Amino acid sequence: MAAKRKAKKQEKHIFDRIVQHDTTLDRHGEDKVLLFATGMLFGIGISLYFMRVLWFTGLTLLIFALVLLYIESRNA
């Protein structure tokens, strides 16, 4: 019975430590996440180019350009 109480106490303690961490991003971190997701999309677009799905490739290139312009305008 004492082991169950101790286990519950440890679970609560672990949860408290997780909640205490700050999960917000600064501007530089947001740019990193945005560029990572855009890079993934760009890679998918390039691979679909070789499979002859040209409309999706054009769409990904347009999104990639818009994201880069957005980041550049935020940094200026």
Stockholm file with secondary structure:
# STOCKHOLM 1.0

chainA/1-76         MAAKRKAKKQEKHIFDRIVQHDTTLDRHGEDKVLLFATGMLFGIGISLYFMRVLWFTGLTLLIFALVLLYIESRNA
#=GR chainA/1-76 SS CHHHHHHHHHHHHHHHHHHHSCCCCCHHHHHHHHHHHHHHHHHHHHHHHHTTCHHHHHHHHHHHHHHHHHHHHHHC
#=GC SS_cons        CHHHHHHHHHHHHHHHHHHHSCCCCCHHHHHHHHHHHHHHHHHHHHHHHHTTCHHHHHHHHHHHHHHHHHHHHHHC
//
